[in-house]
Amino acid sequence: MKVVIIGGGTAGISSATHLRRKDENARIVVLEKSDEFAVATCGLPYYLSGAVTELDDLKGATQEQMKKIFKIEVKLKHEVVNINRENKKLIIDGGEEESYDKLVIATGALQLRPDIPGILSDNIFTLRNLESAQRIKDYYLGTGAKKVLILGGGDVGVEAAEAMHSLGAEVTIAEAGTHILKNFDADMTAVLQNHLRNNGIKLHLNTLVTEFREKEACLNGETPIDFDMAIIATGVKPDVKLPVTADITIGESGGITVNDRMQTNDENIYACGDNVEILNKLTGKTERLVGSGIAIKQARTAADNIAGLGSRMEAVIGTSIIPIFGMTAAMAGCSEATLKALQIDYRKIHLFQRSHASYVPGAKQMLFKLLFSPQGKILGVQGIGEDGIPERINAIAAMIKLDASLNDMINTEIPYAPPYSSAKDAINNLGSLAEELLRQQVRYVYAEDIDWTKSGNEILLIDTRNRESFLNGHIAHAINIPLAALRDNLGSIPRDKQVILYCQYGYGAYNAYWILTQRGFDNVYLLSGSMDLFIEIAANEES
């Protein structure tokens, strides 16, 4: 059996090497149109910053190693221009032909390059491969460039911004959407956007670059800003030119349609990687989810089925993680924006909690947002913090994948020692708070939903912190009743108004809530995310 794989990226090389482990006798050929293959493109921003010192460190095996270790032929600068399904032949640019018994299309994705006047200038770059990374670094270091404009506030754009800032650049991000990192919700990215600004990154949101001049970019057709060089990070689209011309079915999202064996509508042709669309477990819809983790799972599934092992690709939930100036932002599952767009009923809570026992030095505040259905199904989670985020999001991602419930979150056992966690971990607390909300034991309001014009008349906002903390700063229109004095001041709290409680991070207000509801107050709410999240959202809106 001869298996040909089009594409030498993550999916292509993973499918080739996995197939070799399952079938020693197959002839495996990888056709790559460029002169690079097996490149860790996710590491390119870290080469820009200097965290990765050698570009060669991002390279995988050589052609010789692939041949000697895996008995796989890798042919570079072999661009497939046509698939002849009837004769099972590929036409290579230049006229050469390559036959196949089984074919894997792993062509990945193409950089979206907006049609903007001046975008082909020598000081405007994309960050897609080793050559482009080297060109960016050489230009910056060799020309004395200082002002760097990043188009796009997705993962690549934000990582590139931090990388260039670490080299001493003055960095501006222009993002067309309302906030950066579209996998996260606006309330969570408010924290990240403030963090970027505090670290010297300028943000222009709801902003399109409409024209490039020599050293000037026009924003939204009006405002000009100076720049010395620009990096395009406006996203990618699936590379499906070949399958389209070969009548391979393309789905609504623009990716190749495959079944759970990664087969296309031609039983002899498989596809995997950023060029395919896949079923989302939570929404029930097919979509394109870009990422090396998913690409490798798809590649293994395709290889297993070519080898006759009958593996199945499961529906995915979507995960993401990114470091931002010492913080980590991670998510799994659906965002609130996605749930709204698909009209999926949901509830939400926010939680602040320290990464480990507060009496052990180094504990950092973590912020989580949990989304769940009225029936207790976990729909999504987002987390931000300097410590403790990856392990919590990883665990909750596994729970979502395994259809765990809120009750499972409450009862899951998290290894505990003071330097690592709290006796009641954030995962347990998220489950508890969410279940209390569903049981209508606790009610929340959210900063974006409060009609602040009613403050004082129909709404009473109570700050439950101590007097000193209150005087050092509080939410406008709030009164101060410290938690320790609450029982002595019940008579001053009206029962005909909506009472909203908050403190710094939520714990004190939570205890105050139970005191009031146990004393017969039936119109009491907690401000979700309490004062700290409220301040972050307000500061972001003012910027």
Secondary structure, DSSP 8 states (H G I E B T S, - for coil): -EEEEE--SHHHHHHHHHHHHH-SSSEEEEEESSS--SB-GGGHHHHHHTSS--GGGGB---HHHHHHHH-EEEEES--EEEEETTTTEEEETTS-EEE-SEEEE---EEE-----TTTTSTTEEE-SSHHHHHHHHHHHHHHT--EEEEE--SHHHHHHHHHHHHTT-EEEEE-SSSSS-TTS-HHHHHHHHHHHHHTT-EEE-S--EEEE-SSEEEETTTEEEE-SEEEE---EEE--HHHHHTT--B-TTSSB---TT-B-SSTTEEE-STTB-EEBTTT--EE----HHHHHHHHHHHHHHHTT-------B--EEEEEETTEEEEEEE--HHHHHHTT---EEEEEEEESS-TTSTT--EEEEEEEE-TTSBEEEEEEEESSSHHHHHHHHHHHHHTT-BHHHHHH------TTT--SS-HHHHHHHHHHHHHTTSS-EE-GGG--GGGBTTTEEEEE-S-HHHHHT---TT-EE--GGGSGGGGGGS-SSSEEEEE-SSSHHHHHHHHHHHHTT--SEEEETTHHHHHHHHHHHHH-
